[in-house]
Amino acid sequence: MGENGFGEQRYDLAVVGAGIVGLGHAAAAVERGLRVVVVERSTGIFGSSVRNFGQIGTGMHSGAAKEYAERTRGLWLRLAERAGFWLRETGALMVARADDELAVLEEAGLGDILTAAQVADLAPVVGVVGGMLRVDDCQVDPREAAPAIAAYLAAQGVEFRWRTSAVGVEAGVLHTSRGEIVADAIVFAVNFDVDQLFPEIAEAHGVERCGLDMLLADGVGLTIPVLTGTSMLRYSAFSSMPSATAVRARYAAEDPELFERDVNQMYTERPDGTLIVGDTHYRDTAVPPFQDEDAFALLERLTADLFGRPVRVRQRWQGIYASAPNDFLIASPHEGVRVVSVTTGIGMTTGLGLAATVIDDLFAPQGATS
């Protein structure tokens, strides 16, 4: 054994963080036949990657997010087949409950426009005037998918070092709480904790923490993710439409609490029949652990109104993810070292594609040009 306690081993890639972005880097490296180690300070996967909707919204973004999302979808399909976790390809349903919301969907032109009756055939919602079916979107169970990917990668030879923290880095060497790891390339995929090791990078990119309030409730029989007018105001492929201005103005006048709590009202149902309900958003450099019961009351009210009946709540939780003015953070503090984060709430939708792109860059053939 060497002084680091791990023996004289060298890796092609060391990844810090076992969330979906970190796992995406490991998976892309394995596809290249590289030797990979993943360092994770926790005993398992408990962060943003398991506290979300599990919805992969391939067609709801523009720019780099769209490119990463399109690549991510194919990677999800491949990993679901290989790792054996549940994935549903029924698409996603955008519901319009007012004519101005329907106008946004029609203007975006990103799916089939549905009548109210067609929407009702797909989901047990009430008070709708129409909707859109997004056929390219898909869904996983967030509590199952990332752990299943980690288990699959471990079976492919990826070494996981749980309960091990990164404490420093230099070119070719990762310093951890259990000693040094030598690797040709090192990726930090630590989500909102960028400021723990790279405060200058976090400050330069405006990285904060975004806290979420979410619920798990008894199911309502959904077979497809459901998004609403508030979702149209969040995702760039819809929010950039001129008709979104009218939706924004109406919400501000009729239900200002939606903006005060920065609500994205959407729903997915897990294979066990439980309904994921969300979500609110609040941002700061630190997120207090104290959640406001009024936020959960708002989510319950919105849910009862959309489905025409109250739901029984089973669990409440706080999610946290990185937030910044730009959607993505890719920084290189040292040669062969990358700091990578999805700095908005679309990690499941874009994280695998982002990671694969970073691995392409790190391990490009010698002499190749971008």
Secondary structure, DSSP 8 states (H G I E B T S, - for coil): --TTSS-S-EEEEEEE--SHHHHHHHHHHHHTT--EEEEESSSS--SGGGSS--EE-TTS--HHHHHHHHHHHHHHHHHHHHHT--EE-S-EEEEESSHHHHHHHHHH--SEEEEHHHHHHHS---S--EEEEETT-EEE-HHHHHHHHHHHHHHTT-EEEET--EEEEETTEEEETTEEEEEEEEEE--GGGHHHH-HHHHHHHT-EEEEEEEEEEE----SS-EE-HHHHTTSHHHHTSTTHHHHHHHHHHH-THHHHTT---EEEE-TTSEEEEE---EEESS--S---HHHHHHHHHHHHHHHTS---EEEEEEEEEEE-SSSEEEE-SSTTEEEEEE-SS-HHHHHHHHHHHHHHHHT--TT---
